[in-house]
């Protein structure tokens, strides 16, 4: 039913969302606030929607106090200005973790409320494709009521799939729903443009097509770049009324027209210059910092509750704010913009370095608080909610004579190795560590029982690596390709088709240096650099297009994951990819070379699985791919081929699968007639004709994980967490033994922080079919509440006393998140 004044609604043919996008980091000239205020005063019927970086107002308050105060009063009035994206760094959201998405909103909202006390947030809308499938539950938990899936005037990085009419109920992977204006089914891409849909100016054809489709109240949109001097974007066209999103939803739109749409991650059609070295480095830096920051918060929380460690809130704030800015969409879409030494890419390196340094300092101090001095001992910490039994390496003195490590009655073998980065000796052993806890091990000179462990040897011209789980064969004549991979525990399952010469090899189009080339066509040198009993590692050295590359493959006894690293030693900028109009780039040209992944340098994995299906993770989601292939070469046919943390390739009957993990957000390839692969390198023209070059070496880490069953049965999200939060070691004996445990697999401790005297924990049901799990905490708790992300309390959770602690239950559907506050735990 239409609410509000039906007379004013019926007098209008369409409505328009105008406003401004940008900020002090992207674009917000001095004095611009005064310009906005002047335009609002000059045009009394004009209403605007703001997507301005929250930290912008720090600068405006200092530089233009009068305009700042005037804007504060106008926002407080609430009838002509709506703030539609409080994200601290205006992130694309699909490129970071779910926890990063939450902090984008929490830190942005906090900053905005410093400047505009009492400001509310009703509608999420953005000028860039800053969307991800799990947004509904996050937005609703922060108090948002509505959303828009339009970004009509800045589609360089992509757009959402055209779907539906006036309104949809956007349903997220967990079942959460938020009332949303979609990109209408009739909202076409503008001909002769590679950055607009027809909603950008509410032209006659756009409005008429929407009306004919059944949209009673068509709405167009453009959030102008801050700095543009247009005032009202489309002037004062007859039949068009400016509105805020809140007004449109609550007084104009017909809610009875809403249909349900379960939005898949593949409905978010986004594309950046995937494979470019600059974007690859940005993605790695952001991934490393965000993983380390979440793990450091958990460790510091345990130390605060158990050892009285002083919670360093200001340091964590600085770490998060730097990371959130490094996730800014401009870092990813215009990484070269800026002065020499101060480009977006430079900023990301500096911002993430600050975050990493802060984390290192806090982590060291927290571990010190949790350990006591003990000679010849090492404490190993686990920040995840998963019991872990993994190989860990610790720095050790050159003259150490340890033959084993011991914990209680356990005597375990060790392996000595040389750290490739610093050349120092390190000690390897398989540490068993409880969930969210620690275990102490002593070095021992006792010789453990004989262990038939991992080994590597040359046999008949090939290199064979063996562990208790695998027999892996490398063929030097085929460029170091993996020619056989057998899972011993599954009836000698062979993962590589007979005669396949290219598994784990590089292939790509070097159009100025030999054309289509593959490392499989040239012999490589394979060297055994570690040879058990706990870990084997080989190094593959070869060339492609005259450029040297090195790969390492690492297998560990008892470990199902196969870890790989690739380093390409580029000696010059070399063209890689499609040669389509490289020297005649035009922004309006639909077809562009950087869209064509088939020609880029790829890591190829032709796995022996029939009728392959793909699953891929996203922030708080795992998507079953509906694509028959990932390839496109035009702006009007973008396919979502983003790999966040992993993709999983399964066979037709879903009996077996193999997952590919990567250390950075990028792109993958797959198709009915093309094997799975990882996009490694593109060098050529990118957005706006910029030459995306290779400059120095390329280094990436990736892992393969063969498994039985579906992705959830294989606990791939748990494997992601293990990679994100490696076990941590410190000299001494751990005071902490066990802190927290979740009763069922598939649940993840997404974050753990201290708020005042309270412990705040967030759980994510990543893979559990059972929506309820029991949480055990090794400290007494009297008061526990379930709350929204905005801090509002949903209910009190009943607790029970347990041996030396407390238990309570948490419930969420798959892909659901729940935030739990444990009151007064910090003394």
VENWOTA-V17407 format. One record per helix or strand of 3 or more residues. SS is the DSSP state (h for helix, s for strand). FROM is the first residue (numbers start at 1). LEN is the number of residues. Records with the same first field share a line. If there is no record, write none. Layout:
SS->FROM-LEN  FROM-LEN
This chain:
h->6-5  32-11  56-8  65-13  98-18  135-7  198-3  204-10  245-8  255-3  265-3  277-31  313-14  329-5  344-27  476-3  519-3  593-3  597-3  635-3  687-3  716-9
s->14-10  48-5  81-3  146-3  158-3  168-4  177-5  218-8  240-4  259-4  268-3  377-6  388-8  404-4  410-4  415-4  425-9  437-8  455-5  462-5  470-6  481-7  505-6  515-4  525-7  535-10  547-10  562-8  601-5  613-6  621-4  646-5  656-7  666-6  674-12  698-11  728-4  740-3  747-9  758-8  772-6  784-4  793-5  800-3  805-7  817-6
